[in-house]
Amino acid sequence: MSDTIAKLDGPNVRFARSATRHRISKDRIRHVIANYRIRFQEPPQEGLGQRSIRIVFLGTDANGQELEVMAVELESDDLYVIHAMPLRKKYRTRYEEGR
């Protein structure tokens, strides 16, 4: 499996350098994308120069740690992961409602 792209049962997954900034491994990120509990979209953040809709995946890694993963969909239908970190309070309510 390539370090940059991983084939799931759906799109290929690519990683921005920022995706592992919080020391969440690519394997853990892939696990959340493949086994998410909640998936939703967030609009672009106008003031931050982001122009793409972000797809947010909330779920647990293989060890049960709750994570949030954000990606954007590329024209090729690949996912480009831009962010991953332990689940923040910001998403806790939505995550708990999904149980």
VENKAKA-V476276 format. One line per field, one symbol per residue. ss: DSSP state (@ for helix, = for strand, . for the rest). phi: phi as a letter, one per 30 degrees, with the letter a starting at -180 (. if undefined). Layout:
BEGIN
ss = ???
phi = ???
END
This chain:
BEGIN
ss = .....==....====.@@@@.....@@@@@@@@@...=====...@@@.....=======.....========.....========..@@@@@@@@@..
phi = .ddcbbdcdbddccbdeddcecicdddddeddddbdcbbacbdecedcidccdcccccacddciddbcbcbbcdedidccdcaaaeeceeceddddddd
END
